[in-house]
Amino acid sequence: MKWWQLKKRDADLERELRSDLELEKEEQRERGAYPVNRRTGEIGIRMALGAEPGRIARMFLCKTLLLVACGLAVGVPSAAFVSSRIEV
């Protein structure tokens, strides 16, 4: 394979990886916004009944922090276990 063919192949791979990363970023943004969009009606009712905006924001923040804590609780020990099993 000639050097320019390798260079073109590398550029194609890089372009494909960048587009995959952009798609993944967009999906993550959508996943984060989904619970809020799904619960818009509930938010409106709570606001109409006199809930403070800070309390509503705290409700979503607590759910988000709970997800992060669960991810860390599973991910960190799993990563430690797997990394201890890898032979170099």
Secondary structure, 3 states (H helix, E strand, C coil): CCHHHHHHHHHHHHHHHHHHHHHHHHHHHHHHHHHHHHCHHHHHHHHHCCCCHHHHHHHHHHHHHHHHHHHHHHHHHHHHHHHHHCCC
